[in-house]
Amino acid sequence: MRRGWWGRVAGLGAALAGVGCPLATDDDYRIDPTMVGAASTGAGEGGEAGAGAGGEAVTTSSTGGGGVAPVASCADTQKNGAETDVDCGGGTCPRCAEAHKCLVGTDCQSGVCDAVASTCKKPACDDGVQNSDETGLDCGGHCAGCAAGAPCVAPDDCHESTCVNGTCMPLCEDGIKNNGESDIDCGGANCTQCPLGSACKDDADCTSDKCESNTCKLP
């Protein structure tokens, strides 16, 4: 059957040749090897992905630079992004330590940026910022004691007052018998006189001006 089929094809070829139609030869069906390479790589041209040498997809940068632009990080040991110094400042990274570059106070751990040198300053007790171990604005901690009404964590944080529930309270209003008082928050040389029934040491401690048996009594 194979010879019969080829015979019919040969006969058809002869007929076509007789009417002037050229027949295709084997050379007409040969493939140019250079075109195979062009076809395999051409898919990557004009697009974002092409074929790599190992058949893996290769992604190009959207910027056209041939690579992916690096992303700024707060731990890449480089000054980039919004940072004011290496890996610090700028509002997106941790605050910078003393002597590091800054633009505003919030770039610094101390909260103070030297406007002339553009560097973070060391905390001070007169810098107008609550920093370091201060419990109030430029007071408490290693600084001078705070006035009544300021925050505190210990009695030493307060000046002429005491720390009660996290606030410096005047000594005559702190609910404690101290400061030379004859009774709680009254009497003595520093507080107001005590009402009737309060403890006293002398007449001056009492609003009635009569201290009898260490108790304020009616005159």
C-alpha positions as CSV (number, residue, x, y, z in Angstrom):
1,M,0.0,0.0,0.0
2,R,2.9,2.4,0.7
3,R,4.2,2.1,-2.9
4,G,0.7,2.6,-4.3
5,W,0.3,5.8,-2.2
6,W,3.7,7.2,-3.3
7,G,2.9,6.3,-6.9
8,R,-0.3,8.5,-6.7
9,V,1.7,11.4,-5.3
10,A,4.3,11.1,-8.0
11,G,1.7,11.0,-10.6
12,L,0.1,14.2,-9.2
13,G,3.5,15.8,-9.1
14,A,4.0,15.1,-12.7
15,A,0.7,16.5,-13.6
16,L,1.3,19.7,-11.8
17,A,4.7,20.0,-13.4
18,G,3.1,19.7,-16.7
19,V,1.0,22.8,-16.0
20,G,3.9,24.9,-14.8
21,C,3.6,24.4,-11.0
22,P,7.0,24.0,-9.3
23,L,7.3,21.2,-6.9
24,A,8.7,21.7,-3.3
25,T,12.0,20.0,-2.6
26,D,13.5,18.7,0.6
27,D,15.6,22.0,0.9
28,D,12.3,23.9,1.1
29,Y,11.5,22.2,4.4
30,R,14.8,22.6,6.2
31,I,14.8,24.8,9.3
32,D,17.4,27.5,9.7
33,P,19.1,26.8,13.1
34,T,19.6,30.6,13.7
35,M,15.9,31.1,13.7
36,V,15.4,28.6,16.5
37,G,17.5,30.7,18.9
38,A,15.7,33.8,17.9
39,A,12.3,32.2,18.5
40,S,13.3,30.9,21.9
41,T,14.5,34.2,23.2
42,G,12.2,36.6,21.4
43,A,9.4,36.0,23.9
44,G,11.4,38.0,26.5
45,E,11.7,41.1,24.3
46,G,9.1,43.9,24.9
47,G,7.9,42.3,28.1
48,E,8.8,42.0,31.8
49,A,9.7,38.3,31.7
50,G,11.9,36.2,29.3
51,A,13.6,32.9,29.3
52,G,16.8,32.5,31.2
53,A,19.6,30.1,30.3
54,G,18.2,27.4,32.6
55,G,14.6,28.0,31.4
56,E,13.7,30.0,34.5
57,A,11.7,33.3,34.2
58,V,13.8,36.4,34.5
59,T,12.0,39.5,35.9
60,T,13.3,42.9,35.0
61,S,13.0,46.1,36.9
62,S,10.1,48.3,36.2
63,T,12.5,51.2,36.2
64,G,14.2,49.8,33.1
65,G,17.6,49.6,34.8
66,G,17.8,45.8,34.5
67,G,17.6,45.2,38.3
68,V,15.3,45.6,41.3
69,A,15.8,48.8,43.2
70,P,16.8,48.2,46.8
71,V,14.3,48.9,49.6
72,A,15.4,51.2,52.4
73,S,15.7,49.4,55.8
74,C,16.4,50.5,59.3
75,A,19.0,47.8,59.6
76,D,21.0,47.9,56.4
77,T,23.9,50.0,57.8
78,Q,23.2,52.7,55.2
79,K,21.7,56.1,55.3
80,N,18.7,55.9,53.0
81,G,15.0,56.5,52.9
82,A,13.9,59.3,55.2
83,E,16.7,58.6,57.7
84,T,18.7,61.5,59.1
85,D,21.7,59.3,60.0
86,V,22.5,55.6,59.4
87,D,19.5,53.5,60.3
88,C,17.9,56.1,62.6
89,G,15.7,59.3,62.5
90,G,13.3,60.4,59.9
91,G,10.2,59.3,61.7
92,T,10.3,55.7,60.3
93,C,13.4,54.4,62.1
94,P,14.4,54.5,65.8
95,R,15.5,57.8,67.2
96,C,19.2,58.7,66.9
97,A,21.7,58.7,69.7
98,E,23.7,61.8,70.8
99,A,25.9,63.4,68.1
100,H,24.1,61.7,65.3
101,K,22.6,63.8,62.5
102,C,19.1,65.2,62.8
103,L,16.6,67.7,61.4
104,V,14.1,68.0,64.3
105,G,13.9,66.9,67.9
106,T,11.9,63.8,67.2
107,D,14.9,62.4,65.3
108,C,16.7,62.2,68.6
109,Q,16.6,60.0,71.7
110,S,17.0,63.1,73.8
111,G,14.2,64.9,71.9
112,V,16.6,67.8,71.2
113,C,18.3,68.5,67.9
114,D,20.9,71.3,67.8
115,A,19.6,73.7,65.2
116,V,23.1,74.9,64.3
117,A,25.1,71.6,64.2
118,S,22.0,69.5,63.1
119,T,23.1,66.8,65.6
120,C,21.3,65.2,68.5
121,K,22.2,66.8,71.9
122,K,22.8,65.1,75.2
123,P,19.8,65.3,77.6
124,A,20.0,68.2,80.1
125,C,18.0,69.5,83.0
126,D,17.3,72.8,81.2
127,D,16.6,71.8,77.6
128,G,12.9,72.3,77.8
129,V,12.2,68.6,77.1
130,Q,11.2,65.8,79.4
131,N,14.0,63.2,78.7
132,S,16.5,60.9,80.4
133,D,15.1,59.8,83.8
134,E,13.1,63.0,84.4
135,T,9.6,62.5,85.8
136,G,8.5,66.0,84.8
137,L,9.7,68.7,82.5
138,D,13.3,69.3,83.4
139,C,12.7,68.0,87.0
140,G,12.7,64.8,88.9
141,G,15.1,61.9,88.5
142,H,18.7,63.2,88.5
143,C,17.4,66.8,88.1
144,A,16.0,69.0,90.8
145,G,12.7,68.0,92.5
146,C,9.4,68.9,90.8
147,A,6.8,71.3,92.1
148,A,3.5,70.2,93.3
149,G,1.3,68.8,90.6
150,A,4.1,67.3,88.5
151,P,4.5,63.6,87.8
152,C,6.7,61.5,90.1
153,V,7.7,58.0,91.0
154,A,9.5,58.6,94.3
155,P,9.6,61.3,97.0
156,D,12.9,62.6,95.8
157,D,11.3,63.6,92.5
158,C,9.4,66.3,94.4
159,H,10.5,69.6,95.8
160,E,8.8,70.8,99.0
161,S,6.1,68.2,98.3
162,T,5.8,64.4,98.4
163,C,4.9,61.8,95.8
164,V,1.4,60.5,96.2
165,N,-0.1,58.2,93.5
166,G,2.3,59.4,90.9
167,T,1.8,63.1,91.5
168,C,3.8,65.6,93.6
169,M,1.5,66.8,96.3
170,P,2.0,69.7,98.7
171,L,3.1,68.5,102.0
172,C,0.1,69.9,103.7
173,E,-2.2,68.1,101.3
174,D,-0.6,64.7,100.9
175,G,-2.7,62.8,103.4
176,I,0.4,62.0,105.5
177,K,1.4,63.4,108.9
178,N,4.8,64.9,108.1
179,N,6.5,68.2,107.6
180,G,6.3,69.0,111.3
181,E,2.5,68.7,111.4
182,S,0.7,68.0,114.6
183,D,-2.0,66.0,112.8
184,I,-2.5,64.9,109.2
185,D,-2.0,68.0,106.9
186,C,-2.5,70.5,109.7
187,G,-0.8,72.1,112.7
188,G,2.9,72.8,113.0
189,A,4.7,75.8,111.6
190,N,4.1,75.0,107.9
191,C,0.4,74.0,107.6
192,T,-2.9,75.6,108.6
193,Q,-4.4,75.1,112.1
194,C,-6.2,71.9,112.9
195,P,-10.0,71.6,113.6
196,L,-11.5,70.5,116.9
197,G,-10.6,67.0,117.9
198,S,-7.3,67.0,116.0
199,A,-4.0,66.3,117.6
200,C,-2.0,69.2,118.7
201,K,1.1,70.2,120.6
202,D,0.2,73.8,121.5
203,D,-2.6,76.2,121.1
204,A,-1.2,77.6,117.8
205,D,-2.0,74.2,116.2
206,C,-5.7,74.6,116.7
207,T,-8.3,76.8,115.0
208,S,-9.8,77.2,118.5
209,D,-6.4,78.3,119.8
210,K,-6.8,75.8,122.6
211,C,-4.8,72.6,122.9
212,E,-5.6,70.6,125.9
213,S,-4.2,67.1,126.5
214,N,-2.8,67.2,123.0
215,T,-6.2,67.7,121.5
216,C,-7.8,70.8,119.9
217,K,-10.8,71.8,122.1
218,L,-13.2,74.5,122.5
219,P,-11.9,77.5,124.3
